[in-house]
C-alpha cells in the first residue's frame, strides 16, 4: 500500500491543474487531476480518501456548490479553496461551509504546500477537525472591541475599505487593528483568523438553541 498522500486537483483550467500537480508531485504527494466539479463528485464517493484543492469558479458547478454536495453525500475530505484575486467574499463563504484554507491565484509554491500539509494534518487527526468553540471563544476574548469589529467584517467577506466605511475610521486604521488582531490570535493568515471566528460563532449558535424537553 502506498504511503503517498493523495490530492485531488479540481480545476477546469488545464494550465492550473498541470502547475499544481507538478508542484505537489515534486513535494511527494500523489496527485489526481480532475477537470470539473461534476467529474470529481462522480468519482469521489467511492474514491480513495484524500484532500481536495478546489477551484471556486468553474462552469456547471462552482466550488461552493461542489462543497455543498460533498456535505450532502457524506464525502469527508478536507478542502482547500482556490480563488481569483478579489474573491475574498467567496473564500469566506467557502470557509464558513467547512473549507480549511484558501489560496489566492497566483499562489506561491510554499503557500500551496503549507495549505496541503495542514489539510493532511486535519485528515489524519480527527481531533483537529474542528477547533473547540470554547477554545476559540477564549482566544477571541483577548481582542478589543474594535479588533473584534474588524474580524466580524472580515468574517462577512468585506474588504478593509468597506470595514473602514462601516466603522467610520480610515482604511489604514483598519489595517492596524487587523494586524493587532492577528498577532493576538497568534495566526499568520486570514484563513486561520476566520476559522477561529467561525468556531466561536458555532459555539454561540449551539448555546442559543433551546433545550428539548
C-alpha positions in Angstrom: 0.0 0.0 0.0 1.3 3.5 -0.9 2.2 5.9 1.8 1.8 8.8 -0.6 -0.9 11.3 0.4 -3.5 11.9 -2.4 -4.5 15.3 -3.5 -7.5 15.8 -5.9 -6.7 18.9 -8.0 -10.2 20.1 -9.2 -10.0 22.9 -11.8 -11.3 23.5 -15.3 -8.1 25.3 -16.3 -5.7 22.7 -17.7 -2.6 25.0 -17.0 -3.6 25.4 -13.4 -4.1 21.7 -13.0 -0.7 20.9 -14.5 1.1 23.5 -12.5 -0.4 22.5 -9.2 0.1 18.8 -10.0 3.8 19.4 -10.8 4.5 21.2 -7.6 2.6 18.7 -5.4 4.3 15.6 -7.1 7.7 17.1 -6.6 6.9 17.6 -2.9 6.0 13.9 -2.5 2.2 14.0 -2.9 0.2 11.6 -5.1 -2.0 13.8 -7.4 -5.2 13.1 -9.3 -6.2 16.0 -11.6 -9.9 16.4 -12.2 -11.3 18.7 -14.9 -14.6 19.7 -13.2 -16.6 19.7 -10.0 -19.1 17.4 -11.7 -16.4 14.9 -12.6 -15.0 15.0 -9.1 -18.3 14.2 -7.4 -18.8 11.3 -9.8 -15.6 9.6 -8.7 -15.3 10.9 -5.1 -18.0 8.8 -3.4 -16.0 5.6 -3.9 -12.6 7.0 -4.3 -9.6 6.8 -2.0 -9.8 9.4 0.7 -7.5 12.4 0.3 -7.6 16.2 0.3 -9.1 18.4 -2.3 -7.6 21.5 -4.0 -10.8 23.0 -5.4 -11.2 26.0 -7.7 -14.1 28.2 -6.9 -15.0 29.5 -10.4 -15.9 26.6 -12.7 -18.6 26.0 -15.3 -21.5 23.7 -14.5 -20.8 23.7 -10.7 -18.9 26.2 -8.7 -16.5 25.2 -6.0 -19.1 26.3 -3.4 -21.7 24.1 -5.0 -19.3 21.2 -5.0 -18.6 21.7 -1.3 -22.3 21.7 -0.5 -22.8 18.5 -2.5 -19.8 16.9 -0.7 -21.6 17.5 2.6 -24.9 16.1 1.3 -23.2 13.0 0.0 -21.0 12.5 3.1 -17.7 12.9 1.2 -15.4 13.7 4.1 -12.3 15.2 2.6 -10.5 18.4 3.7 -10.9 21.2 1.1 -8.5 24.0 0.2 -10.2 26.6 -2.0 -8.5 28.3 -5.0 -9.8 31.8 -5.6 -9.1 34.6 -8.1 -8.0 38.0 -7.0 -10.7 39.9 -5.1 -12.8 36.8 -4.3 -12.3 37.1 -0.6 -16.1 37.1 0.0 -16.4 33.8 -1.8 -13.4 32.4 0.1 -15.2 33.4 3.4 -18.3 31.6 2.2 -16.3 28.5 1.5 -14.6 28.6 4.9 -18.0 29.1 6.6 -19.1 25.9 4.7 -16.1 24.0 6.1 -13.1 24.7 3.9 -9.9 24.8 6.0 -8.0 27.3 3.9 -8.0 29.3 0.7 -5.3 30.3 -1.7 -5.5 33.3 -4.0 -4.2 32.9 -7.5 -1.4 33.2 -8.4 -0.1 31.5 -5.3 3.4 30.7 -4.2 4.6 27.1 -4.1 5.3 27.4 -0.3 1.8 28.6 0.3 0.3 25.7 -1.6 2.5 23.1 0.2 1.7 24.7 3.6 -2.0 24.6 2.9 -1.9 20.9 1.9 0.3 19.9 4.9 -2.4 21.5 7.1 -5.1 19.7 5.2 -3.5 16.3 5.7 -2.8 17.0 9.4 -6.6 17.6 9.6 -7.3 14.4 7.6 -5.0 12.2 9.8 -6.1 13.6 13.2 -9.9 13.8 13.6 -9.5 15.7 16.9 -8.2 18.6 14.8 -11.2 18.6 12.6 -13.0 21.4 14.4 -11.4 23.8 16.9 -13.3 23.6 20.1 -15.7 26.5 20.3 -14.7 27.1 23.9 -11.0 27.4 22.9 -12.0 29.8 20.1 -14.0 32.0 22.4 -11.1 32.2 24.9 -8.8 33.3 22.2 -11.3 36.0 20.9 -11.7 37.3 24.5 -8.3 39.0 24.2 -9.4 41.2 21.4 -10.5 44.8 21.9 -14.0 45.8 20.7 -12.6 47.5 17.6 -10.4 44.4 16.8 -13.5 42.2 17.1 -15.4 44.6 14.8 -12.7 44.2 12.2 -12.8 40.4 12.5 -16.6 40.4 12.2 -16.3 42.5 9.0 -13.7 40.0 7.6 -16.0 37.1 8.5 -18.7 38.8 6.4 -16.3 38.9 3.5 -15.8 42.7 3.5 -12.6 44.3 2.3 -10.7 46.8 4.5 -12.2 49.8 2.8 -15.8 48.6 3.4 -15.0 47.8 7.1 -13.4 51.3 7.4 -16.5 53.0 6.0 -18.9 51.0 8.3 -16.8 51.8 11.4 -16.2 55.4 10.5 -12.4 55.0 10.5 -9.6 55.1 7.9 -8.5 52.0 5.9 -5.1 52.5 7.4 -6.6 52.2 10.9 -8.4 49.1 9.9 -5.0 47.6 8.8 -3.6 48.4 12.2 -6.5 46.8 14.0 -6.3 43.8 11.7 -2.6 43.3 12.3 -3.1 43.6 16.1 -6.0 41.1 15.9 -3.9 38.5 14.0 -1.0 39.0 16.4 -3.2 38.5 19.5 -4.9 35.4 17.9 -1.4 34.1 17.1 -2.3 33.4 13.4 -0.4 34.1 10.2 -3.2 34.1 7.7 -6.7 35.5 7.3 -7.9 31.8 6.9 -6.6 30.9 10.4 -8.3 34.0 11.9 -11.6 33.2 10.1 -11.5 29.6 11.4 -11.3 30.9 15.0 -14.1 33.3 14.4 -16.4 30.6 12.8 -15.6 28.1 15.6 -16.6 30.6 18.2 -19.7 31.5 16.2 -20.7 27.9 16.0 -20.4 27.6 19.8 -22.7 30.6 20.2 -25.2 29.1 17.9 -25.3 25.8 19.8 -25.6 27.7 23.2 -28.5 29.7 21.9 -30.6 26.7 20.9 -33.5 25.9 23.2 -33.2 22.7 25.3 -35.6 20.0 24.2 -37.8 18.5 26.9 
